[in-house]
């Protein structure tokens, strides 16, 4: 199993969520995040005063899936979250050693379904 973690623009999340659901990927965790990379923040104006926003708001989407599903999910994330501009985000893929459903004690693939 693998954990797919994507840091994406907030405005891309709704379309990504619908695409994942349509393709049968339903289990995910979503968190609000903030960060910076090459984009290095942006400038804002409040009551005529300029200020710099160093950390840009993002959404972090996390899914634990079978190895065979990883490329399909990566393709969906790229398709629905790419604007071809700096700040589109990143995808991280981690190996998952074990999954245990707390309620029933099920392990492995059965705990993810």
Secondary structure in CASP SS format (residue, H / E / C, confidence):
PFRMAT SS
TARGET T0000
AUTHOR 0000-0000-0000
METHOD secondary structure of the structure
MODEL  1
X C 1.00
X E 1.00
X E 1.00
X E 1.00
X E 1.00
X E 1.00
X E 1.00
X E 1.00
X C 1.00
X H 1.00
X H 1.00
X H 1.00
X H 1.00
X H 1.00
X H 1.00
X H 1.00
X H 1.00
X H 1.00
X H 1.00
X H 1.00
X H 1.00
X H 1.00
X C 1.00
X C 1.00
X C 1.00
X C 1.00
X C 1.00
X C 1.00
X E 1.00
X E 1.00
X E 1.00
X E 1.00
X E 1.00
X E 1.00
X E 1.00
X C 1.00
X C 1.00
X C 1.00
X C 1.00
X C 1.00
X C 1.00
X E 1.00
X E 1.00
X E 1.00
X E 1.00
X E 1.00
X C 1.00
X C 1.00
X E 1.00
X E 1.00
X E 1.00
X E 1.00
X E 1.00
X C 1.00
X C 1.00
X E 1.00
X E 1.00
X E 1.00
X E 1.00
X E 1.00
X E 1.00
X E 1.00
X E 1.00
X E 1.00
X E 1.00
X C 1.00
X H 1.00
X H 1.00
X H 1.00
X H 1.00
X H 1.00
X H 1.00
X H 1.00
X H 1.00
X H 1.00
X H 1.00
X H 1.00
X H 1.00
X H 1.00
X H 1.00
X H 1.00
X C 1.00
X C 1.00
X C 1.00
X C 1.00
X C 1.00
X C 1.00
X C 1.00
X E 1.00
X E 1.00
X E 1.00
X E 1.00
X E 1.00
X E 1.00
X E 1.00
X C 1.00
X C 1.00
X C 1.00
X C 1.00
X E 1.00
X C 1.00
X C 1.00
X C 1.00
X C 1.00
X C 1.00
X C 1.00
X E 1.00
X C 1.00
X H 1.00
X H 1.00
X H 1.00
X H 1.00
X C 1.00
END
